[in-house]
Amino acid sequence: MEERTPPAGQTRLALNLALGAAGLLPFGLGILLARASGYALRPGVILLGLTVLVCLHLAAWAARGTYGAAVPRWPLPWEWPPARWRRLGRGCLLLAAALGLWLQAGAGTGRLTLPLGGLGVVCSHCLFAPPLALARRGWGEAAAALGFGLLPVFAGYYLQTGHGLTEILLLGLPLSLAAFNLFLIWGLPAPGSLPGGTLAARLSPPGVGLLFTVVNIFTIAALCVVLLFPAVPLPSRGGLFLLLGWALVHQELIKRRAYVREERLTLLARLLLLKQLAMGLVFVWGLWPRL
């Protein structure tokens, strides 16, 4: 069995902070899309919404620390005992629930505010916490993909406007597709190790490569739609071409069977995380002239 050296403390924290930033960017993207659509922004709602989102990310960490779910390339930021993680998770969920109630009842953000929050709990805390424990049942990748793309983009827009917009799909779908592949690779067991409950662990390594390829093709197609059919002329065309090239590099790593060597898997996982961040920033760049 191949030995895996845990990442150093600073590296683990940096990975989780980068992942948190990748999860917050789509929410900000939805807010900017609301402003680009002609709506006045509500700073108080933005602050409360961001606080709820941070609470949900912390709740996901806490659930993983409490229940010890194994996602090989997603290390916890700190080594805490399960009881401490459990207290953090409960506190974060209670605060998120209270703020969600205030947003809907006090700030009048719309009837979907609490259902969106409930779906956010499913895509964060319930990834690891029973009874759902989606990451152990092969559904964690899909739930996390929703939570890093379509859901926060829609939530950011909805909390400002009270309704949706078809452009949310154009921006949120490629983010969700890219996030699916990120979590697929993060959940792949190290070569020679025992399988777990993630979707990647339930498939053979070639099966993971095939699924990654299919989703990567859809990601490229979604980025091409954004590039070819923009709402206004895009200043971020260069960034979109960079993302397309980046996707091809990832595909080449899969073609060269990166999943059979742990160091290549780690490289691919970190490149995918960087692409997730870069995609959010490129989409913000594309919206900026419309503000």
Disulfide bonds with the S-S distance in Angstrom:
none
